[in-house]
Amino acid sequence: MLFLKANDLKKSYGNREVISVDSLHLYSHDRVGLVGRNGEGKTTLLSILAGVNEPDSGHIESYGTVSYIPQIEENEQEISGVLTSIWKLPDEDQEMISGGERTRRKIAAALTSNADVLIADEPTSHLDVFGIEQLEKDLKSFNGAILLTSHDKAFLNHLCTTIWEVEQGKVTVYEGNYEAYTKQKQAKTEKEKKEFEEYTREKNRLKQAAQNLQGKSDSIRKAPKRMGNSEARLHKRSAGKQKAKLNRSAEAIETRIEKLAKKEKPREDPPIIFDISEFPSLHSKRVIRFNGCSLKVGSRMLKQHIYGDVPLACRLAINGQNGSGKTTLMKKIVKRHTDIYVAKPAKIGFFAQQQENLNESKTVLENILEDSPYNQAFIRTLLSRLAFKENDVHKQVSLLSGGERVRASLAKVFLGNYNVLVLDEPTNYLDINTKEALIEVLKAYPGTIVFVSHDRSLIQSLATHVLSFEDEPPRVRPVNQESTKLDKGMDGHQVKQDELLMIEVQIIDTLGKLSRVMNEEEKEELDKEFLQLLSKKKQLEG
């Protein structure tokens, strides 16, 4: 059954045509993933098909109700609809609701609206792994048609049966899931590369042939002076014919070169190499230490007894369910809270879920040049990798799309005068290609990185250490890079050091309680606990 039909859609912003679509159809039980680089117009197309925005021309025919889940905005009103029991959402104050919890509320309201068509713009952003898996189950059982965009490759693979790719305003339809789409794109790229090589080879061959003919033409000399007039005329006539023939042949080859079907060279990105001489150095072996810290929001305790060291130049991934306190911990690090040690020479650059580090009235390039130690050539190279091409760097921040703002904010942090990066869900709203480029940038970064992410591919590709809020107590542990999963195992020495650290903190905590407690029974219990801890410490040290 046909639910949605769009014909001859066009939408422009200024002189740029963002969308130019001939025809699109959405049928019952379609599962369509919309992909494309940031700024290509995915959000614009979704909002037009959802009826939120109007196209400049063209028309949309809807044969059913549409429910739309837009991207989360900083000052949006919370959806107050009925929430499905599967999400088990806590009843909290607005300021205590995490990005993931807000996303869940929007999804729950859409799923319970009995719509025929569900259109969602990055519904997996801010969701933890449990939330993504639950969303996938719910969408698979949804009776209507689904059109969505997501940066989660696994999610698109498991759910989608068709991929719509937006590129330079045009939409190309690929049958199959995301993996099938990438195979078709890869085959297309390989074909383009082969065609370019053949084109270059043939062009060079023809150019050489033309040059050889021209050389032969130029080598034909005039009649020698010793020749008589009759002989000279014959020689001149013969030479002229030969030169004309050679010149015509050379011109014919030049024409063939011009008529060759021109093939563009597939783009190859330059490597990212940070200039160490410009990088603000940090010589502390330990950059951050968690001294059994606790996390609270209001009166609610989120997490306790977090331990562990963050070594110099490591890349620590912090993961856990939505609302477990990850963002709260990030903010404590940035504020250098008393129960977290942060090396004094550490210069912290913070990327938040809402981009607050950009000056709206300045361009992307101007924002970054404000406090970057790097030269403009390198800045523009990195911006290019994050899909800010040529004149895009001169865009004013206030005119950027959601994805462009994320990329600009990230670039400002990467290229700032920092040696420690604290990143809160850096891949949200990034297209898959840009996310892979981001991973390369982060791998090249010479400093220490602490990041929160639910993106399994990001953690597996980048993390050297992990702090999981699923562990009790949570502690920093190294990742086995040989495995595709996060390895919870550590060498014996590291285990011993971590256990010693936890016991020392617990001893200090127990002594503090002993100094305050008045009840004799409680004192006796605390004394026993203190002696047990002391015994454990001696055993480990022995």
HUHUZI-V426751 format. One line per field, one symbol per residue. ss: DSSP state (h for helix, s for strand, l for the rest). psi: psi as a letter, one per 20 degrees, with the letter a starting at -180 (. if undefined). burial: b if it has 24 or more other C-alpha atoms within 12 Angstrom, else e. A space follows every 50 residues. Layout:
# HUHUZI-V426751
ss->???
psi->???
burial->???
This chain:
# HUHUZI-V426751
ss->lssssssssssssllsssssssssssslllsssssllllllhhhhhhhhl llllllsssssslllsssslllllllllllllllhhhllllllhhhllhh hhhhhhhhhhhlllllssssslllllllhhhhhhhhhhhhllllsssssl llhhhhhhhllssssssllssssssllhhhhhhhhhhhhhhhhhhhhhhh hhhhhhhhhhhhhhhhhhhlllllllllhhhhhhhhhhhhhhhhhhhhhh hhhhhhhhhllllllllllllllllhhhlllllllsssssssssssslls ssssssssssslllsssssllllllhhhhhhhhhlllllssslllllsss slllllllllllshhhhhhllllllhhhhhhhhhhllllhhhhhlshhhl lhhhhhhhhhhhhhlllllssssslllllllhhhhhhhhhhhhhlllsss sslllhhhhhhhllssssllllllsssslllllllllllllhhhhhhhhh hhhhhhhhhhhhhhhhlllhhhhhhhhhhhhhhhhhhhhhhl
psi->pphpppplpppqocipogpnpgpqqorpjqnppprrqqiijghggghghi jgqqrhrrqpppkrqppporqpqgkqqqpkrppqhhhlpqnrqgijprgh hggggggghghjikqhpoppoliipiqrgggghggggghhiphbqpprqq joggghghgqiqpppppliqppppqrahghghghhghgghghgghggggg ghghghgggghgghggghiorrpqhiqrgghggggggggggggggggggg hhghggghipoppqpqppqqqoopohhipoqoiphpgqpolkqqpqocip pgqrlprqqorpjroppprrqqjijghggghhghilqhjpppphipoppp orhpojjpohirrgghghigkpiqrhghghghhghkknpdihijpphijq rghhgggggghhggjrmqippopomiipjprgghghhgggghhipiappp qpqjohhgghhgphqqopiiqoqpqpqqpoiiqirppiqrqhgggggggg ggggghgggghghhihqhphghggghgggghgghggghggh.
burial->eebbbbeebbbeeeeeebbbbebbbbbebbbbbbbbbbbbbbbbbbbbbb eeeebeeeebbbeeebbbbbbbeeeeebeeeebeeebebeeeeeebbbbb bbbbbbbbbbbeeebbbbbbbbbbbbbbbebbbbbbebbbebebbbbbbb bbbebbbbbbbbbbbbbebbbbbbebbbbebbeeeeeeeeeeeeeeeebe eebeebbebbeebbeebeebeeeeeeeeeeeeeeeeeebeeebeebbebb eebbeebeeeeeeeeeeeeeebebeeeebbebeeeebbbbbbbbbebeee ebbbbbbbbbbbbbbbbbbbbbbbbbbbbbbbbbeeeebbbbbeebbbbb bbbbbebbbeeebbbbbbbeebbbeeebbbbbbbbbbbeeebbbbebeeb bbbbbbbbbbbbbbbbbbbbbbbbbbbbbbbbbbbbbbbbbbbebbbbbb bbbbbbbbbbbbbbbbbbbbeebbbbbbbeeeeeebeeeeeeeeeeebbb bbbbbbbeebeeeeeeeeeeeeeeebeeebeebbeebeeeee
